Amino acid sequence: MATTTVTRLSVGSCTDVGAVRDRNEDSIHVEPLDSSEARSRGWLGIVADGLGGHRRGDLASQLAVQTTREVFYQRSPGRSPGDRLRSAVERANEVIRRTGEESATTAEMASTITAAVIEGAHLTVAQVGDSRGYLIRNSRLRQITHDHSLVDELVRNGGLTPEQAAHHPNRNVITRALGTRDTVQVDIFDEDLHDEDVLVLCSDGLYRTVEESEIARALVSEPQPAAETLVNLSLQRGAPDNVSVIIVRIAILQIEPL
């Protein structure tokens, strides 16, 4: 009999209003590991960040999370995780856009989204905006998403160095979000996972106050205490924005037949 490969996940998460904002406009979703949906169609985690300065950013991020989760698990399991995830995020864009047009109190509301699916030993990430996905392998942290932001595009085009971008006055200007247009382009990233990989999803409130090297060091702990440590570190530094993080540690086991 052949060896069986089993993927086991350990998940932690934390979200906080921060030290300055009056309300938390971040929303997160961590699918229970034992849910029937996670077992049959893959585990799903989502970080969404309602745009600051826009009305009802909290509602926009809640709709982003709720709609993406609902639609992803409704889609045919015969389709690839990337196709299902893209369709779900596109639907979330439609819901936010339509809801925003219903009244003056919700006009122009918008949200980022970074959503990850782990199915077996494969990772799929959908991205709109400047929340991020990182993968830590062999103690090395790598950003697997691309920020849809003005400064990130300038960095990729050679117009700014990463150091200049970190302090640029327009570093908070994003170029793509859910709810701003009738349609949205969703970036999809795929990765084959290795044993002891760690996935991090976070809003910009984390990575703007905590260095990437500090994120990597915190992940020697188990996911839940690591998530709390990172958010507390941001709070200690004044946390001018809402702060959210989801951490997933991956164990890939080879089980020999009896």
N, C-alpha and C positions, 0 to 999 in steps of 0.2 A: 504493500500500500504506500501511496505517496505521502510525503511530509505535508502537513497542513499549515498555512500561514494565517496567523490571527493578529489583528491589529487591536490594541487596547489603548484607550485614551484616558488621561487624567486632566480635568479642566478646572480652572479657577477664573474668577472675574471680579471686577470692582468698578463702580462708577460713583462720582462725587460731584457736587455742584461747584466745587472749587472755593477759593477764598474771596472772590470778588463778585461773581454773578449772583443774581437774586433767585434764579431757578435753573434747574438742570435741563438743558436742551439736547443733551446726549440721550440716546436710547440704545440698549443692548439686548441681545437675545442669545441665550445659551440653551440649546436643545438638550433636554435630559438624556443622558447616555442610554437609559433603559427604555426610552419611548419606542413605540412600535415603528414610528416614522424613522427615527435614527437607525434602528436595527435593519430596516428594510430598504431605506433610500439614502442613507448617509447622515452623518452628524452635521448639524448646521449651527454656525455662530455668526452673529452680526453686530457690527458697531455702526451706528448712524449718528451724525452730528448736525443738529439743526443750525442753519446759518445765523450767526450773530448779526444783529442789526436788521434782520427780517422779522416780520410778524409771525408769531406762533411757530417758531423754530422747534419748540418742544413737540407740537402736534405733528409737524412734518416728519421729524425723526421717528416718532411713534408709528405713523402710517408706513414709513419706509420699512421698519422692522416687521410690523404685523403683516403687511401685504406680501413682502418677500417670503416670509416664513410660510404663510398660507398657500401662496401660489406655487412655491417650489415643491411642496409635498403633494400638491394636487396634480402636477404634471406627470405624464406617463413615465414610469421607470425605464421604459425602453429607450428613451432619449438620453443623451449624455448628460452628466451633471452640469457641464458648462452651458449646454443649451437650456436646461431647465432653470438654471440660475439666471442666465441672461433674460429669459422670458419673465421670470419673477420680478427682477429689478425693473425691467421695462414697464411691467404692470404697476409697480409701486410709483414710478414716475407719473403714470396716467392718473392714479388715484390722488396723489399729492397735487397735481396740476388742477384736476377737476375740483377738489375740495377747496383749493385756494381761490377759485373763482366764485365760490358760493357766497362770500360776504366780505365786507371791508376788513373785518378782523383777521381774516386768513389770507388776504391778498399778498401775493409774492412770497409766500412761505416756501422754503426749500431746505434740502438736507443732503449731506454726503451719505455714502454707504460703502462699507467694506464688508463683504459677506464671504464666508469660507465654508466649503463642504469637504468633509473627509469621508471617503467611501473606500473601505479596504485600506490599501497603502497608497492611495492617490489623493492629492489635494487640489481643489479647484477654488479660485478666489475671483470674485467679481468686484469691480472697483468703479466708483464715480465720486470724484471730489478729492479731498486731501486727508481723509483718514487713511491709516496705513496697515499693511500686512508685512510682518517680518518672519523670516525663518532662521532659526538658530541651529547650526549643525557643527559638531566638533568645536563648540565654544565660539564659533564665528557667526556674527549676526549679519544677515543680508536682507535688504528691503526688496520684497518681491512685487510690490505695487509701484506705480508711478503717480505722483501727485498731479492732479489736474489743477495746477496753480500757475500764476503768472511767473513767479520766480523759478519754479521748477522747469518750466519750458525754456526760460532764459539760460538756466544751467545746462540743460540738454543741448541747446543750440550754441553753447560756448559764450554766451553774453555775460554770464556771471559765474564766479567760482562758488562752490558750496558754502564757503566761509562768508562771502558777500551776501549770499541769499539768506543766510541765517539772521542777518541784521537789516535786511532790506526793508524800507518803509512800506512796501506793497506785498510783504510776505504773506499776508492774510487774504489776498485777493485770489479767489479760485475761479477757474475757467469752465468748470462743468459741475452740475449738481442736479439732483432730482427736483423736479417741480418748476424749473426755470423755463423750459421749452416743452412743446407738445411731444417731442421725441427725444431720446437720450442715447448717446453712444456709451455702451458698457464695455469696459476692458475686462478680458478674461485671462487669467493666468493659471497654468497647470504645472504641478510638481509631483514627481514620484518621491514618496516619503521614505526616510531611512529610520532605523531603530534609534531612539533617543533624540530624534528631532524635536524641536519646540516651536510652535506657531504662536505668534503674538499679533493680535488685532488691537488697534488703539486709535483714539481720536487725537487731533493735533494738540489738545491740552496736555497730553503726556509728553510727546516728543519735543515740544517747544520748551519744556522745563527740565527734562531729564535726558541726559546724553545717551546715545546709542550704546556706548560702552557700559554705562550704568545699567541699562536695560539688560544687556547680556549677563552682567555679573549677578543681577538679582535672580536670574533664572536657575541658579544652582539650587534654590529652594523649590519646594513643591508648588504647583501652580497657584493655589489659593493664597498662601502667605506671600508668594512673590507678587501677585497682583496687588495685594494690600500694601506691600512695601513700596511698590512703585508709585501708587497713588499718594501715599503718605509723603513720599519724597517730593512729589510735585507740590503738595500742600505746604510743606516746609519752605518751599521756595516762592510762595506767594500765589501760586495757582491762579493766574488771571482769567482762566477759562475753565469750563467744565472738563473733567478728566475721566476717561473710561479706558478700560483694558480687559481683554480676554486672553488667557494663556492656556495653551493645550500642549501637554507632553505626550509624545507618541511612543508606544512600545510595540515593536513588531516581533512576534514570537513565532518560532518554528517548532511545531508540535509533531513529534514522531508518533507513528501509529503504534498501538499496543501490540 
